[in-house]
Amino acid sequence: MEQQTGEIARQECDVLVIGGGPAGTTVAPFLVEKGYRVVLLEKAQHPRFHIGESLLPANLPLFERMGIAEEVKAIGMIKPGAEFVSPTHEKGAQVFHFADAWDKSMPHAYQVKRAEFDTILIRNAERKGVEVHENCRARSVDFQPDNSAVIRAEYGDGRQTEWKARFVVDASGRDTFLANRFQIKHRNPKHNSSAIYGHFAGARRHDGQAEGNITIFWFEHGWFWFIPMMNDVTSVGMVTWPYYTKTKGNRSLEQFLRDGIAMCPALAERMKMATLVNEVEATGNYSYVSERNHGSNYLLLGDAYAFIDPVFSSGVLLAMNSGVIGAEAIDTCLKNPAAAPAALKRFDKLMKHGPKEFSWFIYRVTNPIMRDFFMYPKNIFRVKEALLSVLAGDIFGKTPIWRSILMFKVLYYLANIFQPRRAFMGWKRRRFNIRWVDDPTMKSA
């Protein structure tokens, strides 16, 4: 149905989704399957560059459910595990193989170019019946007394249009469309980092199956990711603390990244023959959270709600999982309003579960005692298998890892008690690292 409001055409739909990334392109087709008219607005035109190329094994069952498993396989570098490299441990490197996790049925994941991966997702949404509008940016939203919403959007050529929707989904990623408008987005007080990254050709990879492993390199001012992808493209990014990003000065982002790589000998050795194949980019204020993730007729999914840190490659999984649980909540709200409060409460609990479980490790992964646990893992009480399940993203199903995860945390806290000076110095250093530093050279979230 289309109406005229002045010179702007207004259309109607059941659900309007803002954002064509993994969250939006997951929730939208699932809602179409439930019988709703769904409109999706994407500000860019796919394919478009995006960071976050490392997927988790727990993504794969969802790809099967969505009918895109073979398409993703065709563009993906098989990722059998994750490697951690430490400059302060004699062992040097520790590899975690997903095949050794509690659930042995998900032995690998993929590394993908997000331009290709996100294109698969948005075209799948179109095939499933989602009305997709690319080069169309949401500009405003007005929530009406009748519990509907009017969303005004603008195409790249300047045309404007409006939709009246029964429900709004914010899947706008780091644009945080609704959180910004509601003024409910805040820097995460427990974490604070920036990322500088680029794609390279000719970076040295491991031999055999290990070629596709993601490698995490710790260095003095944070850590690096090293993500091998198809066709000799490797994503390399430096995630670092605010005080260090401010030392960039007049250096270009490329030079700043290269200087950082030079400070990490193990990474520099693998980058000796590498050449940059795209422009280096940066993102500041990396970690944030919104005060809420839902209202009576809207949801915030994936990064539109919160983002912590990419160290465990959890972003795409959390985004797509939020789309799955979001579709169930919206279906209940629209078909059975009396059950909406309970459905939204469940959605809120599930949305917080993933960030909560990953963040416990993220906040401590640069602590020297936690590094010991990663570099010299023990499987007492099956804690290594449980940790591998977390690294694989297997935190939403029925795999019984939680007793062992609790034991891992107990062992960690005991280690802190037995090494009080080291624990205190680690805590003090982290407090120094995450303090807020105003740095205008980094783009804000």
Stockholm file with secondary structure:
# STOCKHOLM 1.0

chainA/1-445         MEQQTGEIARQECDVLVIGGGPAGTTVAPFLVEKGYRVVLLEKAQHPRFHIGESLLPANLPLFERMGIAEEVKAIGMIKPGAEFVSPTHEKGAQVFHFADAWDKSMPHAYQVKRAEFDTILIRNAERKGVEVHENCRARSVDFQPDNSAVIRAEYGDGRQTEWKARFVVDASGRDTFLANRFQIKHRNPKHNSSAIYGHFAGARRHDGQAEGNITIFWFEHGWFWFIPMMNDVTSVGMVTWPYYTKTKGNRSLEQFLRDGIAMCPALAERMKMATLVNEVEATGNYSYVSERNHGSNYLLLGDAYAFIDPVFSSGVLLAMNSGVIGAEAIDTCLKNPAAAPAALKRFDKLMKHGPKEFSWFIYRVTNPIMRDFFMYPKNIFRVKEALLSVLAGDIFGKTPIWRSILMFKVLYYLANIFQPRRAFMGWKRRRFNIRWVDDPTMKSA
#=GR chainA/1-445 SS CEEEETTEEEEEEEEEEECCSTTHHHHHHHHHHTTCCEEEEESSCSSCCCSCCBCCTTHHHHHHHHTCHHHHHHHCEEECEEEEECTTSTTCEEEEEGGGSSSTTCCCEEECCHHHHHHHHHHHHHHTTCEEEESEEEEEEEECTTSCEEEEEEETTSCEEEEEEEEEEECCGGGCHHHHHHTCEEECTTCCCEEEEEEEESCCCCSGGGGGCEEEEEETTEEEEEEEETTTEEEEEEEECHHHHGGGTTCCHHHHHHHHHHTCHHHHHHTTTCEECSCCEEECSCCEEESCSEETTEEECGGGTEECCSTTCCHHHHHHHHHHHHHHHHHHHHHCGGGHHHHHHHHHHHHHHHHHHHHHHHTTTTSHHHHHHHHSCCCGGGHHHHHHHHHTTCCSSSCCCHHHHHHHHHHHHHHHHHSHHHHHHHHHHHHHHTSCCCCTTSCCC
#=GC SS_cons         CEEEETTEEEEEEEEEEECCSTTHHHHHHHHHHTTCCEEEEESSCSSCCCSCCBCCTTHHHHHHHHTCHHHHHHHCEEECEEEEECTTSTTCEEEEEGGGSSSTTCCCEEECCHHHHHHHHHHHHHHTTCEEEESEEEEEEEECTTSCEEEEEEETTSCEEEEEEEEEEECCGGGCHHHHHHTCEEECTTCCCEEEEEEEESCCCCSGGGGGCEEEEEETTEEEEEEEETTTEEEEEEEECHHHHGGGTTCCHHHHHHHHHHTCHHHHHHTTTCEECSCCEEECSCCEEESCSEETTEEECGGGTEECCSTTCCHHHHHHHHHHHHHHHHHHHHHCGGGHHHHHHHHHHHHHHHHHHHHHHHTTTTSHHHHHHHHSCCCGGGHHHHHHHHHTTCCSSSCCCHHHHHHHHHHHHHHHHHSHHHHHHHHHHHHHHTSCCCCTTSCCC
//
